[in-house]
Amino acid sequence: MLASEVNPAYCVSRGVYASNLLQSQLWLKGPDCLWKPFPDWMHTVSLHLKLAHNDHEVKKEVRATQVTVTDIFPVDRLLNRRSS
């Protein structure tokens, strides 16, 4: 989670004029931490919360999807086959 002062979404949610967004480095480039190597982005914060078992806002299950791209440009594959 980003602090408000480094979160580009904060600008829009507070009703900033479009002309001001065009001058905002935060809006145009994002927070400085994203320009650093990945391990230096941010510190991980662990939260240990006790949630009520009957809380309807808490998801009962989590689903994840994995996509593996094996052929990014199928046209390139066809061209390479024809050109060799």
Summary of the structure (lengths in Angstrom):
residues: 84
radius of gyration: 21.8
end to end distance: 50.3
largest distance: 64.2
contacts: 102
relative contact order: 0.09
helix: 42%
strand: 0%
